Structure formats: C-alpha cells, structure tokens
C-alpha cells in the first residue's frame, strides 16, 4: 500500500508541475473558452449527448465544448497517460471504479466547493463519487445487472413470473432449454467477471471490502461460481466460449429468442428492443437477481460520473458543463431515449421517467445492488479476475483454483505481500 501511495505522490507532484502547460488555454479574445470533453458513451447515447451539447452552447455562448469520443475499454489508461503528460481533457466521463484511482494519483480536481448541495443524488451513486473524505465526480448515470427475460417464452412453458431464487431459476432454465434445437434457458457472458459477481454475492461470497479484506475465494464465493459452471455443465446455457464476441453473442441470442433469460444492464435495453422478440416492448421482463440458499442476493453497482482534470485551465466552465449534463432534466432525457438510470432522486419524479415502465423496473433492481470496493485499486481488480473466470469456463481450472488465483493476484495488487 505504501508503494502505491509513494507512486501516487510522485505522480501528483508531476501533475502539479505540468499544470502550467496542460489543458491548453483556448480562451478567445472575445472571452469565449473551449473545454475538451472525453466521451465514453455508446453510439445511441452519443446522439442524445449531441443534442444536449448543442443546447448547452446555445445557452452558454461563451463556452464551446470540443468532444472526443474515446472507446470505453481504452479510456481509463488513455486518461492516465494523458494526465501524466499534462494533456488530459478538461472533463472526462469516468466509470465509477476509476475515480478513486485517478484521485489518489492527483489527476482530479476536488469538487466539494462546486457541488455544495449533494442531497438530490442517490446514495448508491454518490458513494462512488467520494474517496478519502472528498468529492471527485458528479454522478451522471447509475446502473446494475438485472435478470432480463422473454415473457412469451416463459409463458409458453407455464411460467407466469420470473424466478425469485436460483433454485427456481435453475428449474425454469432447464425447462426452457432444448440443446438439440439450440434453444437455451440462459445465456451467460463468460469472458467478463463482472457478470459472475451476482452469483458470488448470492451464495454468500464477496470481492474486496472497503478496508481491503479479500473475500473472493471464500466458501460462498466458490459455491457461487460452482453454481454458474453447473449451468453450463447441465446444458441450460450453451458451452461456447468466445471472448472476443460474447457480448454481441449474448445480445443476439436474447434478441432472437435463442435464449430466454440473460443478465444484462440498462445500457443494453435500447439495442434489445430492436430485436425481433421485443418489437412489443412489453415482452421484455426485468427482474432483480434471484436469491441464493440463504436468501442473499446482489448485483454490481455501476455507472459513470463526470470529473474535472486537476490541470484544467477552465474549471468553472467545466463545472458549468457538468452541472448541465447531470441536471435532473437531462438525466430524465437519457432515461427516456436510452433507458439509462438517473443518478438524481428528483429525476425519477419526471414524467418521462415516472411513466417509463422499464426504468421503474430497473429502479427495483437497483435497490438490491451491491457496492464494489471504493478503493484506488478498484478499477484494476478485473485485470486478474476476468482471466481466471475464463479459465474456469474453459475447464482449465475448477472454481476454487480460479478464485484462489484471483485472491493471490489481489494480494499483490493491494501490496499485502
């Protein structure tokens, strides 16, 4: 741990030295400033964003927003590299787990003096904006994984309600599967450990606590992964490992009716509704994660916040832009057009949200979501986690061997050895 913060301190000093040459001053003689925004939204969300930026610039004629679309998978490392060289954007859309790391490295501007009233934000979203007693980001959207199901396919087998327990889920998925016809009760994203977390939590396991206790190879965690692997072994989900394409394969299987149930998040809904099975949106069911043997459940809290680079020359203008994007009105627009979950409480009272059945259902799922560790290393835990989950699905390791390997890697990450 000391090693991490000695590196962090050195990088923070480097950032302070680079402030003078960072976020180049684009102030025009007429008083107009240009702020740079790194956007990590998908294509559909970006279309909504474009409308908002156009409106923002109309209302704030002295501020121009220069948008750079950065692939989500590249943004974390790209921002760190840019900040180290003094060339980071004024504003970044940061995944919630990245924020503590960026803050510890000295790359972010504290926002407490800007965001004085925080009472309207959902606590589940606001928690990830804070680290070490300060606020570093403004929540833009929140999300989690839920159980999505095809109501028609379930009804054809006599199921009127989604499963409430994993035991019920197993029986339903088994009844909905016909391997000879390539028909499956469930489809799982095997390459990404994020999708394994609900199983781990439901069976009494854990990841890492905020005080850095490693729980990933606890008996409950092992049982959860064993249950997930059993779904494959018992042919209630297809045994097809494709790390490069499994997200799209999951979407396609569900959209076409090849799979009756999946775990997915709000970000996927707009694409799912384009599928032949969901021309009628009412056929899409959204339910909380089933409970495990002891009544426990859990689903990872995700989402994004907007952060200001510590070296920005336009912090006031940047925060004005952030305030606009994260307003209740604009969070409601993202909910209406893209199915995203607002991070503001008041947005749920907006007619576009209150009358949106899918968003209401997601809110119920969010109520039982589980916090991931709010630690500087939180954004790095999947570097070791996902490959070991992949090894288990490829039958190279059993559940305990895979999770023991994750625990060992996390000990090194947290400098416990």
C-alpha positions, 0 to 999 in steps of 0.5 A, spaced: 500 500 500 505 504 501 508 503 494 502 505 491 501 511 495 509 513 494 507 512 486 501 516 487 505 522 490 510 522 485 505 522 480 501 528 483 507 532 484 508 531 476 501 533 475 502 539 479 508 541 475 505 540 468 499 544 470 502 550 467 502 547 460 496 542 460 489 543 458 491 548 453 488 555 454 483 556 448 480 562 451 478 567 445 479 574 445 472 575 445 472 571 452 469 565 449 473 558 452 473 551 449 473 545 454 475 538 451 470 533 453 472 525 453 466 521 451 465 514 453 458 513 451 455 508 446 453 510 439 445 511 441 447 515 447 452 519 443 446 522 439 442 524 445 449 527 448 449 531 441 443 534 442 444 536 449 451 539 447 448 543 442 443 546 447 448 547 452 452 552 447 446 555 445 445 557 452 452 558 454 455 562 448 461 563 451 463 556 452 464 551 446 465 544 448 470 540 443 468 532 444 472 526 443 469 520 443 474 515 446 472 507 446 470 505 453 475 499 454 481 504 452 479 510 456 481 509 463 489 508 461 488 513 455 486 518 461 492 516 465 497 517 460 494 523 458 494 526 465 501 524 466 503 528 460 499 534 462 494 533 456 488 530 459 481 533 457 478 538 461 472 533 463 472 526 462 466 521 463 469 516 468 466 509 470 465 509 477 471 504 479 476 509 476 475 515 480 478 513 486 484 511 482 485 517 478 484 521 485 489 518 489 494 519 483 492 527 483 489 527 476 482 530 479 480 536 481 476 536 488 469 538 487 466 539 494 466 547 493 462 546 486 457 541 488 455 544 495 448 541 495 449 533 494 442 531 497 438 530 490 443 524 488 442 517 490 446 514 495 448 508 491 451 513 486 454 518 490 458 513 494 462 512 488 463 519 487 467 520 494 474 517 496 478 519 502 473 524 505 472 528 498 468 529 492 471 527 485 465 526 480 458 528 479 454 522 478 451 522 471 448 515 470 447 509 475 446 502 473 446 494 475 445 487 472 438 485 472 435 478 470 432 480 463 427 475 460 422 473 454 415 473 457 412 469 451 417 464 452 416 463 459 409 463 458 409 458 453 412 453 458 407 455 464 411 460 467 407 466 469 413 470 473 420 470 473 424 466 478 425 469 485 431 464 487 436 460 483 433 454 485 427 456 481 431 459 476 435 453 475 428 449 474 425 454 469 432 454 465 432 447 464 425 447 462 426 452 457 432 449 454 432 444 448 440 443 446 438 439 440 434 445 437 439 450 440 434 453 444 437 455 451 434 457 458 440 462 459 445 465 456 451 467 460 457 472 458 463 468 460 469 472 458 467 478 463 467 477 471 463 482 472 457 478 470 459 472 475 459 477 481 451 476 482 452 469 483 458 470 488 454 475 492 448 470 492 451 464 495 454 468 500 461 470 497 464 477 496 470 481 492 474 486 496 471 490 502 472 497 503 478 496 508 481 491 503 479 484 506 479 479 500 473 475 500 473 472 493 475 465 494 471 464 500 466 458 501 460 462 498 464 465 493 466 458 490 459 455 491 457 461 487 461 460 481 460 452 482 453 454 481 454 458 474 459 452 471 453 447 473 449 451 468 453 450 463 455 443 465 447 441 465 446 444 458 441 450 460 446 455 457 450 453 451 458 451 452 461 456 447 466 460 449 468 466 445 471 472 448 472 476 443 464 476 441 460 474 447 457 480 448 454 481 441 453 473 442 449 474 448 445 480 445 443 476 439 441 470 442 436 474 447 434 478 441 432 472 437 429 468 442 435 463 442 435 464 449 430 466 454 433 469 460 440 473 460 443 478 465 444 484 462 444 492 464 440 498 462 445 500 457 443 494 453 435 495 453 435 500 447 439 495 442 434 489 445 428 492 443 430 492 436 430 485 436 425 481 433 422 478 440 421 485 443 418 489 437 412 489 443 416 492 448 412 489 453 415 482 452 421 484 455 421 482 463 426 485 468 427 482 474 432 483 480 437 477 481 434 471 484 436 469 491 441 464 493 440 458 499 440 463 504 436 468 501 442 473 499 442 476 493 446 482 489 448 485 483 454 490 481 453 497 482 455 501 476 455 507 472 459 513 470 460 520 473 463 526 470 470 529 473 474 535 472 482 534 470 486 537 476 490 541 470 484 544 467 485 551 465 477 552 465 474 549 471 468 553 472 466 552 465 467 545 466 463 545 472 458 549 468 458 543 463 457 538 468 452 541 472 448 541 465 449 534 463 447 531 470 441 536 471 435 532 473 432 534 466 437 531 462 438 525 466 430 524 465 432 525 457 437 519 457 432 515 461 427 516 456 431 515 449 436 510 452 433 507 458 439 509 462 438 510 470 438 517 473 443 518 478 438 524 481 432 522 486 428 528 483 429 525 476 425 519 477 419 524 479 419 526 471 414 524 467 418 521 462 421 517 467 415 516 472 411 513 466 417 509 463 415 502 465 422 499 464 426 504 468 421 503 474 423 496 473 430 497 473 429 502 479 427 495 483 433 492 481 437 497 483 435 497 490 438 490 491 445 492 488 451 491 491 457 496 492 464 494 489 470 496 493 471 504 493 478 503 493 484 506 488 485 499 486 478 498 484 478 499 477 484 494 476 481 488 480 478 485 473 485 485 470 486 478 474 479 476 475 476 476 468 482 471 466 481 466 471 473 466 470 475 464 463 479 459 465 474 456 469 469 456 463 474 453 459 475 447 464 482 449 465 481 450 472 475 448 477 472 454 481 476 454 487 483 454 483 480 460 479 478 464 485 484 462 489 488 465 483 484 471 483 485 472 491 493 471 490 493 476 484 489 481 489 494 480 494 499 483 490 495 488 487 493 491 494 501 490 496 499 485 502 505 481 500 
